[in-house]
Amino acid sequence: MTLAAVPLEVFTELARTRPLPEATAALRAALHARRMLLVKSLLVRFEQRRALLAPEVGRRFERDWALLERAERSDPAAVRDVVDYPMIGAWLTETLAAPEGPAFERHLAYLGGVAVAAAVRAGCQVGGTLTQPSGSLVLPGLGVLHCPSGSARLSGRGGLVRITDGAGGSEVILPRPTARGEPGTRRPVGSEPGWSALRTLPGSTVVLDDLDPYRVPRRGIGPAALPAADRPHSDHRPWARRWHEAHTLLSATDPGRAAETSAVLRAVVPLVSPVGDAGITMSATLRSSPGAVLTQLPADASELAESLVHESHHTKLAALHEFVPLYRPGGGTLHRVAWRLDARPVPAVLQGAYAHLALTDLWWRARTGPVTPGAWRRKATQQFETYREQVGEALSILLESDELTFAGREFVQEMSRHHASLGVATRNPG
């Protein structure tokens, strides 16, 4: 696509890292288009390899796909919401990359939970038995039902779905949720210990996902290869407290950015925090699962607020690049940036500069805002000048690069204009 694919106002506000509802809607459309391309690629691969699969695997996939299609006919928006859940992107990526044989077949089984989650959200009628070789039925964005029998019985209509382990050991009744972003979502009820529901973070529709098997790559995250934190090692209470405090800080500093963070993000994924670790909190966003923040529990609310802004801007830039390519593939030039020890290619320099420009903007507003809490203001004062200088150096690298597209150069130039405005005026920038 070209620059004309995005309205000028949206493109400009994205470059300035400023929140804009129209921009959020456009980025969601880009992410959905990318997700549907992966879904179609999975269907094509299945059709091409159908004869090589075990017969029961092929039949199971066809039943799951039929349920997904039935849910889509019932409520397309609800099914879109399920398909766009971050971990489904990670599942699709791994499945499409899996070698032929048992690995590919094992990944295909996850589609059953995707289809059931879609049926629950769409409120369509379900019935029959679902084979679950792993012994767990994962419903993305909702929770996990333990199925030691290897199968789950489905029944329901009229907005209620009952799922029971084939041997009757566990059960959950799932009411049809309201649309994402609407208040009053009804929560599932189930018998313990067979059912584990995802918990929603306070004042938002963002979930703390400590259950989905695709939430963290098998190799882990970062240089330390941090794994996911499983229950019960991801106590919901401290996460809920940090989330509430972080959004209180963001709302006091920049209400629009606080609202954007909740709109862009779908899930927070806890990473293991080693006992006695006093280092910097690790956080990340995966290209395969935009909208999910993978992070250790931050030491305080200000760290989480920074991580949420930082990681949501990785998601924003990745989605924009799907709409309007900002750089050309294949560039091999590496550059040093202040926030990394290793040299980075141009796409990574752009990602880092963009996220840190958002933080520079946030800290400028925190430093000059009339109702900013004292501790947050003091931290902003310490950080603002450092990050402003570091982002300036990275922007210089990008402006001199020949690896940016025309749209990418326009984007970086607008980033630079916004960067130059920060700290010049004595009031908050627009």
Secondary structure, DSSP 8 states (H G I E B T S, - for coil): --GGGS-HHHHHHHHTT---HHHHHHHHHHHHHHHHHHHHHHHHHHHHHGGGS-HHHHHHHHHHHHHHHHHHHH-HHHHHHHHTSHHHHHHHHHHHHS-TTHHHHHHHTTHHHHHHHHHHHHT--EEEEEE-TTSEEEETTTEEEE-TTSEEEEEEETTEEEEEETTSS-EEEEE----TT-S-----EE-TTTEEE-EE-TTSS-EE----TTSS-TT-BTTTTB-B--TTSS-HHHHHHHHHHHHHHHHHH-HHHHHHHHHH--EEEEB---TT--S---EE--TTSTTEEEE---SSHHHHHHHHHHHHHHHHHHHHHHHS--B-TT---EE--TT-SS-EEHHHHHHHHHHHHHHHHHHHHHHH-TT--HHHHHHHHHHHHHHHHHHHHHHHHHHH-S-B-HHHHHHHHHHHHHHHHTTTSSS---
